[in-house]
Amino acid sequence: MNIRLCIFNILFLIFLCLNYTSAQFPPPAGQEGSTAIYKDSSVFIDWATSCVVERGYLDISQPDLGFVDFGLEENAIGEADNTIISLGDGGMATVSFDVPIANGEGFDFAIFENSFLDTFLELPFFEVSSDGENFFRFDGISLTQTDEQVGGFGELNTEKINNLAGKYRIGYGTPFDLEELDNISGLNIDSVTFIRIIDVVGSIQDGYATYDSQENKINDPWTTPFPSGGFDLDAVGVIHNINNLSITDKTKQEIKIYPNPIPENIDLIQVVFSKNIYPKYYSIISLDGRLISSEVQEYKPTLKSIIQTKNLVPGFYILKIETSRGVVTKKVIKN
């Protein structure tokens, strides 16, 4: 009996392993069950407004070849339009948003690449942050075989890839749900201001390999020693942000800021409300996510509040206002 039980357990483990390695994730764009979202979909309400890139190598195994240089940082700003910036082996892009992304029902944002085929996929990790300093990574999974290197123009099966951007061909975004990162200390999934995209090198050589969340080597097309090598970032589209989750457009129109832009010699602004809105908390946030100042207001009906702005240097800021009818964000300019 013990021998039979042992054999049964071994066969069961083999079954589990085979079942795991054949696990299926959503298929390519246009197929039933795909999660790909087309760039012109009405679900997108906003797009990244800034991008900073650290270029990666043409070929990480030959660093003397230098770095990729295709595309400009501004190509990743705004709507998906197939103007891209290439990251190279291990390169990284950090994008930010005027209005923080928030956790809504279903997917919250999508990342676009420019693959010309459903099978030629260049993959990156991605991470999100509420403060621009602490970043938290989604649990990417790659079930692609690791016995043989996928060549520079080799093919991948989309159904063996999950939570790695770049799953879908040009024009279709790979979407993600912030709910997956709920209850992580240091991250507010209702106020994500930065997304970091990090190229997966794709090599299965021990010295250069990158690993998924389950310690699988990630095998994708490599080497790609071209100026446009590595992941090609087209755009990051927003599906939910703090505006469309918390307050109506009509309410936002009932809140006015004066003066805006703020003249050089003025150290305060007035926030004017309709009679049906009660302010309770203000914060001024820089575009890189830093809290500049905050102020608690008495929670009662008011038509006007005064906010100090003497700590602001010239530039753009977000004024976040918590009210009796939700949260409003307004862009403020200091001259």
C-alpha positions in Angstrom: 0.0 0.0 0.0 2.8 2.4 0.8 4.5 1.7 -2.5 1.2 2.3 -4.3 0.6 5.5 -2.5 4.2 6.7 -3.3 3.7 5.9 -7.0 0.3 7.7 -6.9 1.9 10.8 -5.4 4.7 10.9 -7.9 2.2 10.5 -10.8 0.0 13.2 -9.3 3.0 15.6 -9.0 3.9 14.9 -12.6 0.4 15.7 -13.6 0.4 19.0 -11.7 3.7 20.0 -13.3 2.5 19.2 -16.8 -0.7 21.0 -16.2 1.1 24.0 -14.8 3.5 24.3 -17.8 0.6 24.2 -20.2 -1.4 26.8 -18.3 -3.1 29.2 -20.7 -3.4 33.0 -20.4 -5.4 35.3 -22.6 -4.7 34.8 -26.4 -3.7 37.4 -29.0 -5.7 40.5 -29.9 -8.9 39.8 -31.8 -9.3 36.2 -30.5 -12.0 35.2 -28.0 -10.9 35.7 -24.5 -8.2 38.2 -25.3 -7.9 41.2 -22.9 -6.2 43.4 -25.6 -7.8 46.9 -25.7 -7.7 48.9 -28.9 -6.0 52.3 -28.8 -9.1 54.2 -29.8 -11.4 52.6 -27.3 -13.6 54.9 -25.3 -12.5 53.3 -22.1 -9.3 55.5 -22.2 -9.8 58.8 -20.4 -6.2 60.0 -20.1 -2.6 59.2 -21.1 0.9 59.6 -19.7 2.0 63.2 -19.6 5.8 62.8 -19.0 8.4 60.2 -19.6 12.0 59.8 -18.5 14.1 57.0 -20.0 17.4 55.2 -19.0 18.6 53.5 -22.2 19.7 49.9 -22.1 22.4 48.1 -24.1 22.2 47.1 -27.7 23.4 43.7 -26.5 24.0 43.3 -22.8 26.5 40.5 -23.5 28.6 43.0 -25.6 28.5 46.3 -23.7 31.2 47.8 -25.9 28.5 48.1 -28.6 26.9 50.8 -26.6 23.3 51.7 -26.0 20.1 51.9 -28.1 19.2 55.4 -29.4 15.9 55.0 -31.3 13.1 57.4 -30.5 12.5 60.3 -28.1 11.0 60.4 -24.6 8.1 62.6 -25.8 7.1 59.7 -28.1 5.7 57.9 -25.1 3.5 60.8 -24.1 -0.1 61.1 -25.1 -2.2 58.7 -27.1 -0.9 55.5 -28.7 0.2 56.4 -32.2 3.1 54.1 -33.1 5.7 56.7 -32.3 7.9 54.9 -29.8 11.1 55.1 -27.8 13.2 51.9 -27.5 14.6 50.8 -24.1 17.3 48.3 -25.1 18.5 45.4 -23.0 17.4 46.2 -19.4 16.5 49.8 -20.2 13.8 51.6 -18.2 11.1 54.2 -18.7 9.3 56.0 -16.0 6.0 57.8 -17.0 3.8 60.0 -14.9 0.3 61.5 -15.0 -1.3 64.8 -14.2 -4.2 63.1 -12.5 -3.3 60.0 -10.4 -4.6 56.6 -11.7 -7.1 54.9 -9.3 -8.3 51.4 -8.7 -11.7 51.0 -10.4 -13.9 48.1 -11.6 -11.7 45.9 -13.8 -8.6 47.1 -15.6 -7.2 50.5 -14.7 -4.5 51.2 -17.3 -2.9 49.7 -20.4 0.7 49.7 -21.9 1.2 49.8 -25.6 4.1 48.4 -27.7 4.6 48.4 -31.5 4.9 44.7 -32.3 4.1 44.0 -36.0 3.0 40.4 -35.3 1.0 38.6 -32.6 4.0 36.3 -32.0 7.0 38.8 -32.1 6.8 40.0 -28.5 9.3 42.0 -26.5 8.5 42.0 -22.9 9.0 44.3 -19.9 8.3 44.2 -16.2 6.3 47.1 -14.9 6.0 48.7 -11.5 3.7 51.4 -10.0 4.3 54.1 -7.4 2.3 56.6 -5.4 5.2 58.7 -4.3 7.9 58.4 -7.1 10.3 56.7 -4.7 8.8 53.3 -3.7 7.8 51.2 -6.7 5.9 47.9 -6.6 6.0 45.2 -9.3 3.2 43.2 -10.7 3.7 39.4 -10.6 4.7 38.7 -14.2 4.7 35.1 -15.4 6.4 33.5 -18.3 5.8 29.8 -19.2 7.8 29.9 -22.4 10.3 27.0 -22.6 13.8 27.7 -21.4 15.7 24.9 -23.2 16.4 26.8 -26.3 17.0 30.6 -26.8 14.3 32.4 -28.7 16.2 34.2 -31.5 16.2 37.9 -32.3 13.2 37.5 -34.6 11.8 34.4 -32.9 8.2 33.8 -31.8 6.4 33.7 -28.5 3.0 32.3 -27.5 0.9 35.0 -25.9 -1.0 32.4 -24.0 2.1 31.5 -21.9 2.6 35.2 -20.8 0.8 37.0 -18.0 1.3 40.4 -16.3 4.2 41.3 -18.6 3.5 44.3 -20.8 4.0 43.8 -24.6 1.7 40.8 -25.0 -0.2 42.4 -27.9 0.5 43.7 -31.3 0.7 47.3 -32.4 -2.4 49.3 -31.6 -3.6 47.1 -28.8 -2.7 47.8 -25.1 -2.0 45.2 -22.5 -4.2 46.1 -19.5 -3.6 45.7 -15.8 -5.7 45.8 -12.6 -4.4 47.7 -9.6 -6.6 45.5 -7.3 -3.8 42.9 -7.6 -1.6 45.1 -5.5 -4.1 46.0 -2.8 -3.0 46.1 0.8 0.7 46.6 0.0 2.4 48.9 2.5 3.7 52.1 0.9 1.3 51.9 -2.1 -2.0 53.7 -2.5 -3.8 52.0 -5.4 -6.2 54.9 -5.5 -3.5 57.4 -6.2 -0.8 55.9 -8.6 1.2 58.7 -10.1 4.1 56.8 -11.7 4.5 53.7 -13.8 8.0 52.2 -14.5 8.5 49.9 -17.5 11.7 47.8 -17.3 12.9 45.8 -20.4 13.2 42.0 -19.9 16.6 41.1 -21.4 15.2 37.8 -22.6 18.4 35.8 -22.5 18.4 32.4 -20.9 22.1 32.5 -20.2 22.7 32.5 -16.4 24.8 35.7 -16.5 22.1 37.8 -18.3 18.8 36.1 -17.5 15.9 37.8 -15.9 13.3 35.9 -13.9 9.6 36.1 -13.4 7.7 36.1 -10.1 8.0 32.3 -9.9 11.7 32.2 -10.6 11.3 31.1 -14.3 13.8 32.5 -16.7 12.0 34.8 -19.2 12.8 33.8 -22.7 12.0 36.4 -25.4 13.6 37.5 -28.7 17.4 38.0 -28.0 19.8 39.3 -29.1 18.3 42.4 -30.8 21.5 44.5 -31.3 19.8 47.3 -33.2 19.2 51.0 -32.3 15.5 50.0 -31.8 16.3 46.9 -29.7 14.4 45.9 -26.6 10.9 46.9 -25.5 9.5 49.8 -27.6 7.2 52.0 -25.5 4.4 53.7 -27.5 2.0 54.9 -24.7 0.3 54.3 -21.4 -3.4 54.7 -21.4 -5.5 55.4 -18.3 -8.9 53.7 -17.8 -9.6 54.9 -14.2 -8.3 57.9 -12.3 -9.3 59.8 -9.2 -11.5 62.1 -11.3 -13.7 59.6 -13.0 -14.1 57.6 -9.8 -15.0 60.2 -7.3 -16.8 63.2 -8.7 -18.9 64.3 -11.7 -17.8 66.8 -14.4 -20.7 69.1 -13.3 -19.2 69.2 -9.7 -15.7 69.9 -11.0 -17.1 72.9 -13.0 -18.6 74.3 -9.8 -15.1 74.8 -8.2 -13.0 77.7 -9.5 -9.4 78.7 -8.6 -8.2 82.4 -8.6 -5.7 83.5 -9.7 -4.4 80.7 -11.9 -1.7 81.0 -13.2 -0.5 82.5 -9.9 1.6 85.7 -10.4 5.1 85.9 -9.1 4.3 88.3 -6.3 1.1 86.5 -5.0 1.4 83.9 -2.2 -2.1 82.6 -2.0 -5.0 81.5 -4.1 -8.8 81.5 -3.6 -10.9 78.3 -4.2 -14.5 79.3 -4.8 -17.3 76.7 -4.4 -21.0 76.5 -5.2 -23.2 76.5 -2.2 -23.7 72.7 -2.2 -20.0 71.7 -1.8 -18.1 71.5 1.5 -14.3 71.4 1.4 -12.4 69.5 4.1 -8.8 68.9 2.9 -6.4 70.4 0.5 -3.0 69.2 -0.7 -0.6 70.6 -3.3 1.4 67.9 -5.2 4.3 68.4 -7.6 4.1 66.6 -11.0 6.8 64.2 -9.8 4.4 63.1 -6.9 5.9 65.1 -4.0 3.5 66.5 -1.4 4.4 70.2 -1.2 1.8 71.3 1.4 -1.5 70.3 2.9 -4.2 72.0 4.9 -7.3 70.8 6.8 -10.4 72.9 6.4 -13.4 73.1 8.8 -16.0 70.7 7.3 -18.9 73.1 6.8 -20.6 75.0 4.0 -18.4 77.8 2.5 -18.2 79.7 -0.7 -14.5 80.5 -0.5 -11.2 79.1 0.9 -7.8 80.7 1.0 -4.8 78.4 0.2 -1.2 79.5 0.9 1.2 79.1 -2.1 4.3 80.8 -0.8 6.3 77.6 -0.9 5.8 77.1 -4.6 8.6 77.7 -7.1 7.6 78.4 -10.7 6.1 75.4 -12.4 3.1 73.1 -12.6 1.3 71.6 -9.6 -1.8 69.5 -8.8 -4.2 70.9 -6.2 -6.2 68.0 -4.7 -9.4 69.0 -2.9 -11.4 66.5 -0.8 -15.0 67.7 -0.6 -18.4 66.5 0.6 -19.1 65.3 -2.9 -15.8 63.5 -3.7 -12.2 64.4 -4.7 -11.3 67.1 -7.2 -7.9 67.7 -8.8 -7.0 70.9 -10.5 -3.8 71.9 -12.3 -2.2 75.0 -10.8 0.5 77.0 -12.5 3.0 79.2 -10.5 4.7 81.9 -12.6 
